[in-house]
């Protein structure tokens, strides 16, 4: 009974949710000893109810945002995108690829040809019935010569797309791709009506659970439930209002006063206080999210790997996890593959803070007299400016001079990221290694935010994608992580848990660690209890 008492204490102090409490007690076989008062609200919450206006306060919204799926960069427009649209494939909370607009798929033995069967009778918000034509158009939107879509890198292997009838799409690839269905679950690859272009994207026409009524980039969106939504057991709210609230204190106060029902990126300095607030639940979800500090390796002095190695060694990762994440995460190892990913290189030596080695490499580069500008704004992630200042102070011990340049939150992703030579950044991660490496590290990828190119790495990427033997594939991905660590232009100091808060009037199923806001799908997965 001592274990039960400990779990009851954690629940009363809001250190675990009621759902976590019930799950743990059940696993211990102690449910018979639990007070019905403690268990009833969770049991009732298991049955979704329709109704209410769900108000979300999120970071990252910018006046430069668009609803063009090719250009989604912020938590705000990514979340709205999945309120109003669907992909062929959905990534569930266990990182499985499950059918969405596609009802099934199959591949040839070499994984070069994939055939997707589409659901029949699916309607867009404008009344048009979805067919293979819409799917082909939506995917080709990212493949055009002038396309700057981040998904373009994922799709480069597509040699041809064709319809096998009104409800069948065939993808012919230039090489095998064992995980191709996962790619079609990427948030950029939502399906829109054929012919959509220009201002039409901002209307947000899709097949999703909500219909976009109004959209003011970087400020607010408003959507109403789609009365013809085809998914059973999803899209329970009558309305969803999404607000861009970049300032953490403003988001927190909005939740405390009931102006919003849900907020992302809780202030970790005060999360212990929020856990004590009546009427608020705090969740900490482990997934693929990580913080990065990319440097443009085609600009001096970052073209010298001695400089890159020095800066990596000058970062005190343990202190960042302690001071910035407040323990809600773990140290990174200068590659983007998270411990929850299938092929994480768990035996790769962990890089440590080493001022002496950092000084050695910087001296070897002849750059000890150089001042490095590190551009930061909390739009990158909560605490990004504090993290940059901490990095600056720790680097002094290696004789390395860093100047922290504080940038405006608004327009950070348009004006700083991939524009300034060294900056703070956040990645939600990807469910599979191929996607993460392809979107941010492969040669020529639109979101390769360091402009890094490594011939061995790019060769391995193609080989691993086509390799069907699990153990051989593991070795390829492990080598790629090592190459990133030792040659890449990105400092990956820490993996962060996604710490978010919501009204205790909300209910939900298991929370996904795939992306923030329950895999960016809280709009259709949550409900009012």
C-alpha positions in Angstrom: 0.0 0.0 0.0 3.0 2.3 0.4 3.3 2.5 -3.4 -0.4 3.5 -3.6 0.0 6.2 -1.0 3.0 7.6 -3.0 0.9 7.7 -6.2 -1.9 9.4 -4.4 0.5 12.0 -3.1 1.9 12.7 -6.6 -1.7 13.1 -7.9 -2.7 15.5 -5.2 0.5 17.6 -5.9 -0.3 17.5 -9.6 3.0 15.8 -10.4 1.1 13.2 -12.4 -2.3 13.4 -14.1 -5.4 11.4 -13.2 -4.9 9.4 -16.3 -1.3 8.5 -15.3 -2.5 7.7 -11.8 -5.1 5.3 -13.0 -2.7 3.6 -15.4 0.0 3.1 -12.8 -2.4 1.9 -10.1 -3.9 -0.5 -12.6 -0.5 -1.9 -13.5 0.1 -2.6 -9.8 -3.2 -4.3 -9.5 -4.4 -1.9 -6.8 -7.5 -0.4 -8.4 -9.8 -2.1 -5.8 -8.2 0.0 -3.1 -8.6 3.3 -4.9 -11.3 5.8 -3.8 -14.1 6.0 -6.4 -13.7 9.8 -6.1 -10.2 9.6 -7.4 -11.0 7.3 -10.3 -14.4 8.5 -11.5 -13.4 11.7 -13.4 -10.8 9.9 -15.5 -13.3 7.1 -16.2 -15.9 9.6 -17.3 -13.4 11.5 -19.4 -12.8 8.3 -21.4 -16.1 8.9 -23.3 -15.6 11.9 -25.6 -18.3 14.6 -25.6 -19.2 17.0 -28.3 -19.4 20.8 -27.8 -17.7 23.9 -26.6 -15.2 26.4 -27.9 -11.5 25.2 -27.6 -9.2 28.2 -27.3 -5.5 27.5 -27.8 -2.6 29.9 -27.0 0.6 29.1 -29.0 4.0 30.4 -29.6 5.7 31.0 -32.9 3.0 32.8 -34.8 4.2 35.5 -37.2 2.6 38.0 -39.5 4.6 36.3 -42.3 2.8 33.0 -41.7 0.8 31.3 -44.5 -1.6 28.4 -44.8 0.3 27.2 -47.9 1.3 23.7 -46.7 4.7 24.1 -48.3 5.6 27.0 -46.0 4.4 25.9 -42.6 7.1 26.9 -40.0 5.4 27.8 -36.7 3.4 25.9 -34.1 0.5 28.1 -34.9 0.0 27.4 -38.6 1.1 23.8 -38.2 -1.6 23.2 -35.7 -4.3 25.0 -37.7 -3.2 23.0 -40.7 -4.2 19.7 -39.0 -7.4 21.2 -37.7 -8.6 21.8 -41.3 -6.8 19.2 -43.4 -5.6 15.6 -43.5 -2.8 13.6 -44.9 -2.9 10.2 -46.6 -1.2 8.8 -43.5 -1.4 9.7 -39.8 1.4 9.1 -37.3 -0.2 7.9 -34.1 1.0 8.4 -30.5 3.1 5.2 -30.7 4.9 6.5 -33.8 3.1 4.1 -36.1 2.0 5.0 -39.6 -1.8 4.4 -39.8 -4.3 5.1 -42.6 -5.9 8.5 -42.8 -7.2 9.6 -46.2 -5.6 6.4 -47.6 -7.5 3.4 -46.4 -4.6 1.0 -47.2 -1.3 0.7 -49.1 1.1 -1.9 -50.4 4.6 -2.0 -51.9 6.5 -4.1 -54.3 9.2 -6.4 -52.7 11.9 -3.8 -53.4 9.9 -1.0 -51.9 10.2 1.0 -55.1 6.5 1.1 -56.1 3.9 2.0 -53.5 0.1 1.9 -54.2 -2.3 3.8 -52.0 -6.0 3.0 -52.0 -8.0 6.2 -51.1 -11.1 6.4 -49.0 -14.3 6.9 -51.0 -16.8 9.7 -50.4 -14.5 12.1 -48.7 -15.5 15.7 -49.3 -13.5 18.9 -49.1 -15.1 21.9 -47.2 -16.2 23.4 -50.6 -18.2 20.3 -51.4 -15.8 18.8 -53.9 -15.3 15.0 -53.6 -11.6 14.0 -53.1 -10.0 11.9 -55.9 -6.6 10.8 -57.0 -6.3 14.0 -58.9 -6.3 16.1 -55.7 -3.7 13.8 -54.1 -1.4 14.0 -57.1 -1.7 17.8 -57.3 -1.1 18.2 -53.5 2.1 16.2 -53.6 3.4 17.8 -56.9 2.9 21.2 -55.3 6.0 20.5 -53.2 8.0 19.1 -56.2 7.9 22.1 -58.6 11.2 23.6 -59.8 10.5 26.9 -57.8 9.2 25.1 -54.7 10.9 26.0 -51.4 8.9 23.4 -49.5 10.7 21.6 -46.7 9.0 18.4 -47.9 10.8 18.6 -51.3 13.8 16.7 -49.9 11.5 13.9 -48.7 10.0 13.6 -52.1 13.0 13.7 -54.4 13.0 10.0 -54.8 9.6 10.1 -56.5 10.2 9.4 -60.2 6.5 9.4 -61.2 3.0 9.7 -59.6 0.0 8.4 -61.4 -3.6 7.6 -60.8 -4.7 3.9 -60.9 -8.3 5.1 -61.1 -10.3 7.7 -59.2 -9.4 6.2 -55.8 -5.9 4.8 -56.3 -2.5 6.6 -56.4 0.7 4.9 -57.5 4.1 6.3 -56.5 7.1 5.0 -58.5 10.4 5.7 -56.8 13.9 6.0 -58.1 15.1 3.7 -55.3 13.6 1.7 -52.5 12.1 3.5 -49.5 11.2 1.1 -46.6 9.4 3.9 -44.7 7.7 5.7 -47.5 4.2 5.8 -45.8 5.7 7.8 -42.9 6.8 10.5 -45.3 3.2 10.9 -46.5 2.2 11.6 -42.9 4.4 14.8 -42.7 2.4 17.9 -41.8 3.4 19.6 -45.1 1.7 16.9 -47.2 -1.9 17.6 -46.3 -4.3 17.1 -49.2 -6.0 20.1 -50.8 -8.2 20.5 -53.9 -6.5 20.3 -57.2 -5.8 23.8 -58.7 -5.3 25.6 -55.3 -2.8 28.3 -55.7 -1.9 31.8 -54.5 -4.4 33.5 -52.2 -6.6 30.3 -52.4 -4.2 28.6 -49.9 -5.3 31.1 -47.2 -8.9 29.9 -47.4 -7.7 26.6 -45.8 -9.9 24.3 -47.8 -9.3 20.8 -46.7 -11.0 17.6 -45.6 -10.3 18.1 -41.9 -12.6 18.1 -38.8 -12.9 21.9 -38.8 -13.7 24.5 -41.4 -11.6 27.7 -41.4 -13.9 30.8 -40.9 -11.2 33.4 -40.4 -7.4 33.6 -40.5 -5.2 36.5 -39.5 -1.5 35.4 -39.8 0.4 35.6 -36.6 -2.7 36.8 -34.7 -5.8 34.6 -34.7 -7.7 31.9 -36.5 -11.2 30.7 -36.0 -12.7 27.4 -37.2 -16.0 25.6 -36.8 -16.6 21.8 -36.7 -17.1 20.2 -40.1 -20.6 18.6 -39.9 -19.6 16.1 -42.6 -16.3 15.0 -41.0 -15.6 11.4 -42.0 -13.5 10.3 -39.0 -15.3 8.5 -36.2 -14.5 9.6 -32.7 -12.6 12.8 -33.7 -13.3 16.6 -33.9 -15.4 17.0 -30.8 -15.4 20.8 -30.3 -18.0 23.0 -31.8 -15.3 25.7 -32.5 -11.6 26.2 -32.2 -10.0 29.6 -31.7 -6.2 29.7 -32.1 -4.3 32.7 -30.7 -0.7 33.6 -31.2 0.7 34.6 -27.8 4.4 34.7 -28.0 5.1 36.0 -24.5 5.3 33.2 -22.0 3.9 35.2 -19.1 1.0 36.4 -21.2 0.2 32.8 -22.2 0.4 31.7 -18.6 -1.9 34.5 -17.4 -4.4 33.8 -20.2 -4.6 30.2 -19.0 -4.9 31.1 -15.3 -7.7 33.5 -16.0 -9.6 31.2 -18.3 -9.1 33.2 -21.5 -7.5 30.2 -23.1 -7.9 26.4 -22.5 -4.4 25.2 -23.6 -0.9 26.6 -23.9 2.3 25.2 -25.3 5.8 25.8 -24.0 5.2 26.3 -20.3 7.8 28.5 -18.5 10.0 25.9 -16.9 11.3 28.3 -14.2 7.9 28.5 -12.7 6.3 25.2 -13.8 6.4 23.9 -10.2 4.0 26.8 -9.3 1.7 26.1 -12.2 1.4 22.5 -11.1 -0.1 23.7 -7.9 -2.7 25.9 -9.5 -6.3 24.7 -9.2 -8.0 23.9 -12.4 -4.8 23.4 -14.5 -3.1 20.2 -15.7 0.6 20.2 -16.7 1.9 17.5 -19.1 5.5 16.7 -19.9 5.8 14.5 -23.0 9.0 12.8 -24.2 9.4 12.7 -27.9 11.7 13.7 -30.7 11.9 17.4 -30.0 15.3 19.0 -29.6 17.0 22.4 -29.5 19.8 23.2 -31.9 22.3 26.0 -32.7 22.9 25.9 -36.4 25.9 27.7 -38.0 26.2 28.4 -41.8 29.2 26.3 -42.8 29.5 28.0 -46.2 30.4 31.2 -44.4 33.7 32.0 -42.6 34.8 31.0 -40.0 32.2 28.2 -39.8 33.6 26.5 -42.9 36.5 25.4 -40.7 35.6 22.2 -38.7 38.1 23.2 -36.0 35.8 26.2 -35.3 32.7 24.0 -35.3 34.3 21.4 -33.0 35.5 24.2 -30.6 32.0 25.7 -30.3 30.5 22.2 -29.7 33.0 21.5 -26.9 32.4 25.0 -25.4 28.7 24.2 -24.7 28.0 23.0 -21.2 25.1 20.6 -22.0 24.5 19.4 -18.4 24.1 23.0 -17.2 21.7 23.9 -20.0 19.5 20.9 -19.1 19.6 22.0 -15.5 19.2 25.7 -15.9 17.1 26.0 -19.1 15.1 22.8 -19.1 14.9 22.5 -15.3 15.5 18.8 -15.8 12.7 18.4 -18.4 14.9 16.8 -21.0 18.4 15.3 -21.5 21.7 16.2 -23.1 22.1 16.1 -26.8 25.1 14.7 -28.8 25.2 17.0 -31.9 23.0 14.9 -34.0 19.1 15.1 -34.3 18.1 11.5 -33.7 16.3 11.2 -30.3 16.6 8.4 -27.8 13.0 7.4 -28.6 13.8 6.9 -32.3 14.3 3.3 -33.4 17.9 3.6 -34.6 19.3 6.0 -32.0 23.0 5.4 -31.6 23.1 4.6 -27.9 26.7 3.5 -27.9 28.0 6.7 -29.5 30.3 8.5 -27.1 28.6 11.4 -25.4 30.3 14.8 -26.0 31.2 16.6 -22.8 31.9 20.2 -21.9 35.6 20.5 -22.3 37.0 24.1 -22.2 40.6 23.0 -22.7 39.8 21.0 -25.9 37.6 23.8 -27.1 40.5 26.2 -26.7 42.8 23.8 -28.5 40.6 23.6 -31.6 39.9 27.3 -31.7 43.6 28.1 -31.4 44.2 25.6 -34.2 41.7 27.5 -36.3 43.5 30.8 -35.4 40.2 32.3 -34.2 40.8 32.9 -30.5 40.6 36.7 -31.1 37.3 36.4 -33.1 34.0 37.4 -31.6 31.1 35.1 -32.6 27.6 36.6 -32.9 25.0 34.3 -31.6 21.5 35.4 -32.6 18.6 34.5 -30.3 15.0 35.2 -29.5 12.5 33.3 -27.3 10.5 32.7 -30.5 13.1 29.9 -31.2 12.2 28.2 -27.9 11.3 29.3 -24.4 14.5 30.3 -22.7 16.5 30.6 -25.9 17.9 34.0 -24.9 18.9 32.7 -21.4 20.5 29.7 -23.1 22.6 31.9 -25.4 23.8 33.9 -22.4 24.7 30.8 -20.5 26.6 29.5 -23.6 28.5 32.8 -23.8 29.5 32.6 -20.1 30.7 29.0 -20.3 32.6 29.6 -23.5 34.6 32.4 -21.8 36.4 29.6 -19.8 37.7 28.3 -23.2 38.9 31.8 -24.2 36.1 32.0 -26.8 34.2 35.3 -27.2 30.5 35.2 -28.0 28.3 38.2 -28.4 24.6 37.4 -27.9 22.4 39.4 -30.4 18.8 39.6 -29.2 16.5 39.5 -32.2 12.7 40.4 -32.3 10.3 37.5 -31.8 8.1 38.5 -34.7 9.6 37.4 -38.0 12.4 35.3 -36.4 11.8 32.3 -38.6 11.8 34.5 -41.8 14.5 37.0 -40.9 17.0 35.2 -38.7 16.8 31.4 -39.1 18.8 30.3 -42.1 19.8 34.0 -42.7 22.1 34.8 -39.8 25.4 32.9 -39.4 24.7 31.3 -36.0 21.4 31.3 -34.2 19.1 29.5 -31.8 16.7 27.0 -33.2 14.1 24.4 -32.3 13.1 21.1 -34.1 10.1 19.0 -33.3 12.0 16.0 -34.7 10.6 13.3 -37.0 9.2 9.8 -36.3 11.9 8.2 -38.5 15.6 8.8 -39.1 15.2 9.1 -42.9 12.9 12.1 -42.5 14.9 14.0 -40.0 18.2 13.6 -41.9 16.5 14.3 -45.2 14.7 17.5 -44.2 17.6 19.2 -42.3 20.9 17.6 -43.1 20.9 16.3 -46.7 22.6 18.2 -49.5 20.3 20.8 -51.0 17.4 20.3 -48.7 15.4 23.6 -48.3 15.6 23.4 -44.5 19.3 22.3 -44.4 19.8 25.2 -42.0 23.6 25.0 -42.0 24.2 24.4 -45.7 26.3 21.4 -44.7 27.3 18.9 -47.3 29.1 15.6 -46.6 29.4 13.2 -49.4 29.7 10.1 -47.2 26.6 11.1 -45.3 24.5 11.7 -48.4 25.6 8.3 -49.8 24.6 6.6 -46.6 21.2 8.4 -46.5 20.2 6.8 -49.9 21.6 3.4 -48.9 19.8 3.4 -45.5 16.5 4.4 -47.0 16.5 1.4 -49.4 17.9 -1.1 -46.9 15.3 -3.6 -45.8 17.5 -5.6 -43.4 16.9 -4.0 -40.0 20.4 -4.6 -38.5 22.2 -3.4 -41.6 20.0 -0.3 -41.6 20.8 0.3 -38.0 24.6 0.4 -38.7 24.1 2.9 -41.5 22.0 5.2 -39.4 24.5 5.0 -36.5 27.4 6.0 -38.8 25.3 8.9 -40.0 24.8 10.1 -36.4 28.5 9.9 -35.8 29.3 11.9 -39.0 26.8 14.6 -37.9 28.4 14.7 -34.5 31.9 15.1 -35.7 31.6 17.1 -38.9 28.1 18.7 -39.0 27.4 22.4 -38.5 24.8 22.0 -35.8 25.2 22.1 -32.1 22.5 19.9 -30.6 22.9 20.6 -26.9 19.6 19.0 -25.5 16.5 17.0 -26.2 13.5 18.7 -24.5 10.3 17.3 -23.2 7.2 19.1 -24.4 5.8 20.7 -21.3 2.4 22.1 -21.9 -0.6 23.1 -19.7 -4.4 23.0 -20.1 -7.6 23.4 -18.3 -8.6 20.4 -16.2 -12.0 20.6 -18.0 -10.3 19.1 -21.0 -10.0 15.3 -21.6 -7.9 13.3 -24.1 -6.4 9.9 -24.9 -2.7 9.1 -24.8 -0.6 12.1 -25.8 1.7 11.9 -28.8 5.4 12.7 -28.5 5.6 13.1 -32.3 5.2 16.8 -32.2 4.0 19.5 -29.7 0.2 19.9 -29.0 -0.4 16.2 -29.0 1.3 15.6 -32.4 -0.3 18.9 -33.5 -3.6 17.2 -33.5 -5.1 18.3 -30.1 -7.9 20.0 -32.0 -9.4 16.7 -33.2 -8.2 14.4 -30.5 -9.2 16.4 -27.3 -12.7 17.3 -25.9 -14.3 18.9 -22.9 -15.1 16.4 -20.2 
